[in-house]
Amino acid sequence: MAISIALIWWALHDVDIPDVVAQLRGVKLVPFAATIVLATAMFPLRTLRWRVLLRAEGADLPLAPLWHATAIGFMGNNLLPARAGEIARAYAVREMTGVRFTTAVASIAVERVLDGLTLVSFLVLAIWAGGFRTGTMVGSLPLVGSVTLGGLASIFGMLFTVALAGALAVVHWPDTMLRLIGRLAGRTLPSALATRLVGLAGGLISGLEALRSPGRFARVLLWSFAVWGVNILSFAACFLAFGFELPWAAAPMLASLIAFGVAVPSAPGFFGPFEVTTRLVLALYAIPAGDAVSYAIGYHLGTFLPITLLGLWSLGRAGIGFSDLAGASDEGERAGD
C-alpha cells in the first residue's frame, strides 16, 4: 500500500487534475469500448492456453470450469493482496476439476515464464521499429535509478530464459530431480515432511508436462502471442480513444513495459505502478504528463472493472466464497493430493 501511494503521488504530483478529468470526459466512446472488449478478450484466450497446459492423459479439461477459475484468479489479483489471485486460481480449478493444486500452480508458473519471453520479444520489436537506442532512458525513479530500454530487455530476457531452461531440465529428467529432492529432504527434514515435499515436487513436475512435447509447447507459445497480441491491440485502440497519434510500435512498447512494471510490489489492482509506467513510456513519444496520466487512469479503470465483475460472477457460479480463497494458501501447503 505504501509503495502504491508513493507511486500514485509521483504520477500525479505535477499534473493539473481538472485537465485530467476533462480529458477523461472527452474520450471517444467507440474506440474506448473497443479497448475494453479487446483487453477483456485476452482472458478467454488465456483459458484456451491454460487448457493446453493442463491437458491430462490426452484428454482436454472442460472449458467452463477453466474459464471460471481464470476469471476468479484475475479478479483476485485485482482485489486481494500479494497477487493472491494466482493461488485462488489454482485452488478454484482444483475444486472444480480435481486437478492437483501443485500441478495447477506449476502450469501458472509456466504461463508467467512464457508471458515474459513473449513480452521481451514484443519489447525488442518495439525498440527496433521505433528507432530507439538500447541506451534510451525510460526514466529515473527513487531507489531504482536510471532505467534503459536495453537494460530492461536484457534483464527480463535473461531472467525468463533461465527460468524456462530450468523448467525444461526438470521436465525432461523428472526422476533424477525427484531422487535429488528426496535425498536432500531425507537428510535435512523429518520423514513426514520429506515425504510431503517429494509429493509436492511430483505435482509441480506434472504441471510442466506441456514442455515435454514439442507440439504442445509450440501451441502454448502460439497462444501466448495471441494473448499479448490482443492486449497490444487494446492499447492501440485506447490511443485512438484519447486522440494520440503514435507509431504502431508504441502499443507493444507500452504493453510490454507495463507488464514488467506492475511486477513491483503494490496494492491490489496494481494501482501506482501502472500509472507511473504509462507516464514514463508515453514520455518517450513526447506525450505530456497530464495526457499520459489521463490515458493511464482511463485504460486502467476501464479494463479493471469487466474482469473483476466477471470473476465475482464466476465465484458465485463455482460456489466458492472469499473465505475459501483466503484459506487457499494454507490449503495449498497441505495439498499433496
PyMOL commands that set and color helices and strands:
alter all, ss='L'
color gray80, all
select helices_A, chain A and resi 2-12+17-25+29-53+63-79+84-97+101-129+149-172+174-188+191-206+209-211+214-241+250-261+268-270+273-283+289-318+322-326+328-334
alter helices_A, ss='H'
color red, helices_A
select strands_A, chain A and resi 137-141+145-148
alter strands_A, ss='S'
color yellow, strands_A
deselect
rebuild
show_as cartoon
